[in-house]
Amino acid sequence: MSLPKSLRPWPLLAVLLPLLALAPAAHAQRVSAKDKAAIEVLDARMAAAEKRYRDGLVLVANNDPKGTTETDAALEDMEDVLDACIKQRGCQTHTLLTTYKRLLKDASDGGGEAGEETGSVDPLDDGSDHSALAQAIPEAQRAASLLNDQRHAFDKMVEYNPAVQAGIRRWLTDMRSALITSYENYQNMRAEMYPDWERSKLPEALLFGIMAKESNGRVHATSRAGAAGPLQFMYATGKRFGLGPDGTGFDTRYDPAFAGEASAAYMNERMRELNNNIEFALAAYNGGEGRAGRVYRQYPGRSFWDEVVYSQFPGETRDYVPMVIAAAWLFLHPKQYGLEFPKVDVHPATLKLARDSSIYELTICLGNGGTREGFMRALRNLNPRYEAEAWIPAGTMLKANTRIVSLYNRYCVSGPRADLARTLVRADVNAAIKRTALTGTVAVGDVTPVAGVPTTVASGEPKPAEPKAKQARDYRVAKGDTLGRISQRYQCDLKKLARANGLRGPAYSVRPGQSIQLESCKK
C-alpha cells in the first residue's frame, strides 16, 4: 500500500532526533526496580501506539476518514513516549526507535513514495551522530523544528513563517477563548459542513481556519459589509454558488450545510485559478478574487509573502491570511502548543419535539450536560431557520446530537425542570408591575392599601385588575426588542403577527421606533 504523505512517520524524526541529544548516557545511570517498572510501561505504550498506527492504516485503506485522525494521534503518542523515555533514568531510546524503523520499512516496501522525500535512506541508519546533529542546529531553529513537524499535507501547502507564528500567538493568548469556541461550534457542525470539502480533497484544517476567523462558528453572524453566515458569504458571491433566499424567504447563507457546499465550490475554483496556492486563495476569499487573480498573474511564481506581492493587498487581507493559516495549524497540531480542545459529541441525531417549545426553553431544560456553556449555540447552528425565542410546533424535527436527544427525553418532555424552563421563558417583566387606580403603577413590593381600591385579604395588595376586552393594538418597538420577544410578551401567534406586519422569516427584523400591529395577541 502506498502511504499518504500525511501518514508517513519520518517527518516526526525531525522533531525526535534533536531530542536525543538531551538523553542522558545509559551506561552512567543506575537503574532501580522502580525505574525498570516505568520503562516497561513506556515499552507497552509504544507497542500500543504502533498498533494504533497500523489499525489507522487499515482505515485509510478503506477510505475511512477516521484513519488519518488515528494515525496522527498514534504518532503523537509515540512522540510522548520518546519524550518520557529521554527523561526516564535507564530508558534506552534506541530500543523504542525500533518502532520507527519498522514503520519506515513498511512504508518503503509498500509503495515506494518514500524515496521522494528521503532518498530511500533510513534516517535512523544514516551513520550520523545524533548528538552532533542536535548541537549543530541553533536553538531558535531547533525550536522552530519542534513547532513545524510537517506531518500533514496542509503543512507543506503553506509557509510557516513569523507572520503565521504571530497569528498562532494571538490565537493562544487573547483569542484562545474564541479559538476553543470555534472548535466546539465546528465539531457540532462538522457533519453539515465538511462532506463537500472531503469530496473535493480540500484540507479540513483550512475550512476550520476560515470559519474561526470569519464567524467563530456562529451561523447567524453578519458583518456591516453585508456578509452573512458561518463562512461570511457576500450576497452576490453567495448567489453565484447557489446561496440566498429560498422559497420560504430563508437566506441559505446561514445554513451550515449549504454554506459548506458553496465554500468548497468556491475554494476549488480559486485553487484551480491560482495553482493551488492557499495564501492567494485566502486573499481572494477575503479581499476579492479579482484583485488576487490580477496580482497572481502580474507576478507569476512569486510568493504571497514577496514584498511586491504582499503590498498589493489591503491591511485586512494581510492580517486575514496568516490568521486563517494559524488557526488551521493549531487545528492540526494542538498538542505541541499545550492546547487542549474540548471533547464534543459529534454523533448527529434527530430530535422530535414532544410538545411546543423554543430553543430558549430547550437550552434551559437541557442544562450544561458536561459542556462549558450548554447547547444553545449547537441548536441554533444546526437549526438556523428558527429564532431562539420563536415557538416551534410539537412534532417538528430538529437537528441535534445524541447527547442532546438523551437529555431532552430525560428532562424536557415533562417533569419539574421542563415546567421550570417553560415558566422562565414565559416570564414577562411587565407582569411584575402592580397597577392601581390612583397612580397607574406602584413599585414591586409596595403593599400599602390604597383608599377605595379593593385589596386581597392576605397581603393587602390591590387585586389584579380584570383584563380588558381589548387592548391598544399598536406597539412601538423599543431598543432590544425582537418580534419573538414581543410575541411572547403579548401572547401572540408569531407567524400571524409577522404576516400582519409584512415581516419575513427567519429573522422577522424590526427596528427601534417602528410601529407594529399586535395582531392575534391575547394581551
C-alpha positions in Angstrom: 0.0 0.0 0.0 1.3 3.5 -0.9 1.3 5.5 2.3 -0.2 9.1 2.1 2.3 11.8 2.9 0.4 12.9 5.9 0.7 9.4 7.4 4.4 8.8 6.9 6.3 8.5 10.2 9.6 10.1 9.2 8.6 13.8 9.4 8.4 13.3 13.1 12.1 12.3 13.2 13.0 15.9 12.6 11.5 16.5 16.0 12.8 13.5 17.7 16.5 13.4 16.6 17.4 16.7 18.2 15.7 15.5 21.4 18.1 12.5 21.6 20.9 14.9 22.4 19.2 15.6 25.7 19.1 11.9 26.7 21.5 11.0 29.5 24.0 8.3 28.8 22.5 4.9 29.7 25.8 3.4 31.0 26.2 6.3 33.5 22.9 5.6 35.2 21.9 3.2 37.9 18.5 1.6 37.3 16.3 0.8 40.2 13.4 -1.6 40.3 11.1 1.4 40.1 12.9 2.7 37.1 12.6 -0.7 35.4 8.8 -0.8 36.0 8.5 2.7 34.5 10.5 1.6 31.4 8.2 -1.4 31.0 5.2 0.9 31.0 6.8 3.0 28.3 7.5 -0.1 26.2 3.9 -1.1 26.5 2.8 2.4 25.5 5.0 2.4 22.4 3.6 -1.0 21.4 0.1 0.2 21.8 0.9 3.4 19.7 2.3 1.2 16.9 -0.8 -0.9 16.9 -3.0 2.2 16.8 -1.0 3.5 13.9 -1.3 0.2 11.9 -5.0 0.0 12.7 -5.3 3.5 11.4 -3.6 2.5 8.1 -6.3 -0.2 7.6 -9.0 2.5 8.0 -7.1 4.7 5.5 -7.0 1.8 3.0 -10.8 1.5 3.4 -11.2 5.2 2.7 -12.4 5.8 6.3 -11.8 9.5 7.3 -11.1 8.3 10.9 -7.9 6.7 9.6 -5.9 9.9 9.3 -7.0 11.0 12.7 -6.0 7.7 14.3 -2.5 7.7 12.6 -1.9 11.3 13.6 -2.8 10.5 17.2 -0.6 7.4 17.2 2.4 9.4 16.1 1.7 11.9 18.8 1.5 9.0 21.3 4.9 7.8 20.1 6.4 11.3 20.5 5.1 11.5 24.1 6.6 8.1 24.8 10.0 9.0 23.4 10.0 12.3 25.3 9.2 10.4 28.5 11.9 7.9 27.7 14.5 10.7 27.5 13.6 11.9 30.9 13.4 8.4 32.4 16.5 7.0 34.1 17.8 3.9 32.3 15.4 4.1 29.3 17.1 3.2 26.0 15.7 5.5 23.4 17.2 3.4 20.5 15.1 0.4 21.5 11.9 2.5 21.3 13.0 4.0 18.0 13.0 0.4 16.5 9.2 1.0 16.1 10.0 3.8 13.7 12.3 1.6 11.7 9.6 -0.9 11.3 7.1 1.7 10.1 9.6 3.3 7.7 10.5 -0.1 6.3 6.8 -1.0 5.8 6.2 2.3 4.1 9.1 1.9 1.8 8.3 -1.7 0.9 4.6 -0.9 0.5 4.7 2.0 -2.0 8.0 3.4 -3.0 6.9 7.0 -2.3 9.5 7.2 0.5 12.2 8.0 -2.0 10.5 11.2 -2.9 11.4 12.7 0.5 14.1 10.6 2.0 16.0 9.2 -1.0 15.2 5.7 0.2 17.6 6.1 3.2 16.5 5.1 6.6 17.0 8.2 8.8 17.9 6.1 11.8 20.7 4.2 10.0 22.4 7.0 8.2 25.5 6.7 10.2 25.2 10.3 11.6 25.9 11.2 15.2 22.5 12.3 16.5 24.1 14.3 19.4 26.3 16.2 17.0 23.3 16.8 14.7 21.4 18.4 17.6 24.3 20.5 18.6 24.7 21.8 15.1 21.2 23.2 15.0 20.9 26.7 16.5 18.5 26.8 19.5 15.9 29.0 17.7 16.0 26.8 14.6 15.6 23.7 16.8 12.6 25.3 18.5 11.1 26.1 15.1 11.5 22.5 14.0 9.7 21.4 17.1 6.7 23.5 16.2 6.7 22.7 12.5 6.9 18.9 12.1 5.3 18.9 8.6 3.3 15.7 9.3 0.1 16.9 7.4 -0.3 17.6 3.8 -1.6 21.0 4.6 1.7 21.8 6.3 3.6 21.7 3.0 1.0 23.8 1.2 1.6 26.9 3.3 4.6 28.8 4.6 5.2 28.5 8.3 6.8 31.9 8.8 6.8 34.7 11.5 3.5 36.1 10.3 1.8 32.7 10.9 3.7 32.3 14.2 2.4 35.7 15.3 -1.1 34.6 14.4 -0.6 31.4 16.5 0.5 33.6 19.4 -2.7 35.7 19.1 -4.9 32.6 18.9 -3.2 31.2 22.0 -3.4 34.4 24.1 -6.2 36.9 24.0 -8.1 34.9 21.3 -7.8 31.5 22.9 -11.4 31.5 24.1 -12.6 32.4 20.6 -10.5 29.6 19.1 -11.9 27.0 21.5 -15.4 28.2 21.0 -14.8 28.0 17.2 -13.6 24.4 17.6 -16.7 23.4 19.6 -19.0 25.0 17.1 -17.2 23.4 14.2 -17.4 20.0 15.7 -21.1 20.3 16.1 -21.5 21.4 12.5 -18.8 19.2 11.0 -21.2 16.6 9.6 -23.0 19.5 7.9 -20.0 21.5 6.6 -17.2 19.0 5.9 -18.6 16.4 3.4 -18.2 18.6 0.3 -14.7 19.6 1.3 -13.8 16.0 1.9 -15.1 15.0 -1.6 -13.1 17.9 -3.1 -10.0 16.8 -1.2 -9.6 20.2 0.3 -7.9 20.4 3.7 -10.3 20.3 6.6 -8.0 22.5 8.6 -8.4 25.2 6.0 -12.2 25.0 6.4 -11.8 25.3 10.2 -9.4 28.2 9.9 -11.7 30.2 7.6 -14.7 29.6 9.8 -12.8 30.5 13.0 -11.6 33.8 11.6 -14.9 34.7 9.8 -17.5 33.9 12.5 -16.2 31.8 15.3 -18.7 29.3 14.1 -21.8 31.4 14.7 -24.2 30.7 11.8 -26.2 33.9 12.3 -23.1 36.2 12.2 -23.4 39.2 9.9 -21.0 42.0 9.0 -21.5 45.7 8.3 -20.5 45.0 4.7 -23.4 42.5 4.3 -21.5 39.2 4.6 -23.6 36.5 6.4 -23.4 33.0 7.8 -20.7 30.8 9.3 -18.4 31.5 6.3 -19.5 35.1 5.7 -20.5 35.0 2.1 -21.4 38.3 0.5 -24.8 38.3 -1.2 -23.6 38.4 -4.8 -20.8 35.8 -4.2 -23.2 33.5 -2.4 -25.8 33.8 -5.2 -23.1 32.7 -7.7 -22.7 29.5 -5.7 -26.4 28.7 -5.0 -26.9 30.6 -1.8 -29.6 33.2 -1.0 -33.3 33.4 -0.1 -35.2 30.2 -0.7 -38.9 29.7 -1.3 -39.7 30.5 2.4 -37.6 33.6 2.5 -34.8 32.0 4.5 -31.3 33.0 3.4 -29.3 29.8 2.9 -26.1 31.6 3.6 -27.0 30.9 7.3 -27.3 27.2 6.7 -24.0 25.4 7.6 -24.6 22.6 5.0 -25.4 25.0 2.1 -22.5 27.3 3.2 -20.1 24.3 3.4 -21.1 23.1 -0.1 -20.7 26.6 -1.6 -17.4 27.3 0.1 -16.0 24.0 -1.3 -17.0 25.0 -4.8 -15.6 28.5 -4.3 -12.2 27.3 -3.0 -12.0 24.7 -5.7 -12.5 27.4 -8.3 -9.9 29.7 -6.7 -7.3 26.9 -6.2 -7.6 25.9 -9.9 -7.2 29.5 -10.9 -4.3 30.1 -8.5 -2.3 26.9 -9.0 -3.3 25.5 -5.6 -1.7 28.5 -3.8 -3.5 28.7 -0.4 -2.3 32.1 0.5 -3.6 33.6 -2.7 -6.8 31.7 -2.4 -7.4 33.1 1.1 -6.5 36.6 -0.2 -9.2 36.1 -2.8 -11.7 34.9 -0.2 -11.2 38.0 1.9 -10.1 40.7 -0.5 -11.8 39.8 -3.7 -11.0 37.3 -6.3 -10.4 40.0 -9.0 -7.5 41.6 -7.1 -6.0 38.2 -6.1 -6.1 36.9 -9.7 -4.7 40.1 -11.1 -1.7 40.2 -8.7 -1.1 36.5 -9.2 -0.9 36.9 -13.0 1.1 40.1 -12.7 3.8 38.4 -10.6 3.9 34.8 -11.8 5.8 32.4 -9.5 6.1 35.0 -6.6 5.0 34.1 -3.1 2.2 35.9 -1.4 4.9 36.9 1.1 7.1 38.5 -1.5 7.1 42.2 -0.7 6.0 43.4 -4.1 3.0 41.0 -3.9 2.2 41.5 -0.2 2.0 45.3 -0.6 -0.7 44.9 -3.3 -3.3 43.7 -0.7 -5.1 45.8 1.9 -4.1 45.6 5.6 -7.2 43.5 6.4 -6.2 40.8 3.9 -2.6 40.9 5.1 -3.9 40.1 8.6 -6.5 37.6 7.4 -4.3 35.2 5.5 -1.8 34.4 8.3 -4.6 34.3 11.0 -6.6 31.7 9.0 -3.4 29.6 8.4 -2.5 29.9 12.1 -6.0 28.6 13.2 -5.7 25.8 10.7 -2.2 25.0 12.1 -3.5 24.8 15.6 -6.4 22.6 14.5 -3.8 20.1 13.2 -1.1 20.5 15.9 -2.8 21.4 19.2 -0.7 19.2 21.5 2.6 20.8 20.5 1.3 24.1 21.8 -0.2 22.9 25.0 -3.6 23.4 23.5 -6.4 21.1 24.6 -9.6 21.2 22.5 -12.7 20.0 24.4 -14.3 16.7 23.5 -17.6 17.3 21.7 -20.3 14.8 21.0 -20.3 14.8 17.2 -22.8 12.0 16.6 -25.6 13.6 14.7 -29.2 12.7 15.7 -32.7 14.0 15.1 -34.8 15.4 17.9 -38.6 15.2 17.5 -40.4 17.8 19.7 -42.9 16.1 22.0 -44.6 19.5 22.7 -44.3 23.1 21.5 -41.0 24.6 22.6 -38.4 27.2 21.7 -34.6 27.0 21.5 -34.5 29.2 24.7 -36.7 26.7 26.5 -34.7 23.7 25.3 -31.4 25.4 26.4 -32.7 25.8 29.9 -34.2 22.3 30.4 -31.2 20.5 28.7 -28.7 22.1 31.2 -25.0 22.0 30.6 -24.7 18.3 30.2 -20.9 18.2 30.5 -20.3 21.2 28.2 -18.9 24.6 29.1 -21.9 26.7 28.1 -24.8 24.3 27.3 -26.4 23.6 24.0 -28.0 26.8 22.8 -25.3 27.5 20.2 -25.4 23.9 18.9 -29.1 24.0 18.5 -29.1 27.4 16.8 -26.3 26.5 14.5 -27.9 23.2 13.4 -31.4 24.8 13.1 -30.7 28.2 11.7 -34.3 28.7 10.4 -35.6 29.2 13.9 -35.2 32.3 16.1 -34.1 31.4 19.6 -37.3 32.7 21.2 -39.7 31.6 18.5 -42.2 28.8 19.4 -41.7 25.7 17.4 -44.7 23.3 17.0 -44.8 19.9 18.5 -43.7 17.2 16.1 -41.1 19.4 14.4 -37.8 17.5 13.7 -34.7 19.4 14.8 -31.1 18.6 14.1 -29.2 17.7 17.2 -26.7 15.2 18.5 -27.2 12.0 20.6 -26.3 13.8 23.8 -29.0 16.5 23.3 -31.6 13.9 22.4 -30.8 11.9 25.5 -31.1 14.9 27.8 -34.2 16.1 26.0 -36.0 12.8 26.7 -34.9 12.9 30.3 -35.5 16.5 31.3 -37.6 18.4 28.7 -40.6 16.3 27.8 -42.2 16.5 31.3 -41.2 17.0 34.9 -40.0 19.8 37.2 -37.2 21.0 35.0 -39.4 21.1 31.9 -42.0 23.1 33.8 -39.4 25.5 35.3 -38.0 26.1 31.8 -41.4 26.9 30.4 -42.1 29.3 33.4 -38.8 31.1 32.8 -39.2 31.6 29.0 -42.7 32.9 29.5 -41.7 35.3 32.3 -42.7 38.9 31.4 -41.1 41.9 33.2 -44.3 43.9 32.8 -46.2 41.3 34.9 -44.1 42.3 37.9 -45.6 45.8 38.0 -48.7 46.3 40.2 -51.2 48.7 38.9 -53.5 51.0 40.9 -56.4 53.3 40.2 -54.7 56.4 41.6 -51.1 56.3 40.2 -51.3 53.7 37.4 -48.4 51.8 38.8 -46.6 51.2 42.1 -43.1 49.7 42.7 -42.9 45.9 43.2 -43.2 45.1 46.9 -45.2 48.3 47.8 -48.2 46.8 49.5 -49.7 49.9 51.1 -53.5 49.7 50.7 -55.0 52.5 48.7 -58.2 54.0 49.8 -61.2 52.9 47.7 -59.2 50.2 45.9 -60.2 46.6 46.6 -57.4 44.6 48.2 -56.6 41.0 48.9 -57.2 39.7 52.4 -53.8 38.0 52.7 -51.4 40.8 51.6 -53.4 44.0 51.5 -52.2 44.4 47.9 -54.6 45.7 45.2 -56.4 43.0 43.5 -55.3 42.3 39.9 -57.5 44.3 37.5 -59.8 42.3 35.4 -58.4 42.0 31.8 -60.0 44.4 29.4 -61.8 43.0 26.5 -59.5 44.9 24.1 -56.0 46.4 24.4 -54.5 49.1 22.2 -53.5 47.3 19.1 -50.4 49.4 18.2 -47.0 48.8 19.7 -43.8 50.9 19.2 -40.7 48.8 19.0 -38.2 49.5 21.8 -34.4 49.1 21.7 -33.5 45.4 22.2 -36.9 44.2 21.1 -37.3 41.3 18.6 -40.6 40.2 17.2 -40.2 36.9 19.1 -39.9 38.7 22.4 -42.9 41.0 21.6 -45.0 37.9 20.6 -44.1 36.3 24.0 -44.9 39.4 26.0 -48.3 39.9 24.4 -49.0 36.2 23.8 -49.2 36.5 20.0 -49.0 33.9 17.3 -45.6 34.7 15.9 -46.4 33.8 12.3 -49.7 35.7 12.3 -48.0 38.7 13.9 -45.3 38.7 11.3 -47.7 38.3 8.4 -49.9 41.2 9.7 -46.9 43.4 9.7 -45.3 42.3 6.4 -42.2 40.7 8.1 -40.4 37.8 6.6 -38.6 34.9 8.4 -36.5 33.7 9.8 -35.2 37.0 11.2 -38.5 38.9 11.3 -36.4 42.0 11.7 -37.8 45.0 13.5 -36.2 48.3 14.3 -36.5 50.6 17.3 -39.3 53.2 16.9 -41.1 51.0 14.3 -44.9 50.8 14.9 -46.4 47.3 14.5 -49.9 46.0 14.8 -50.4 43.5 17.7 -52.4 41.0 15.6 -53.5 37.7 17.1 -52.4 38.8 20.6 -54.2 37.8 23.8 -52.8 40.7 26.0 
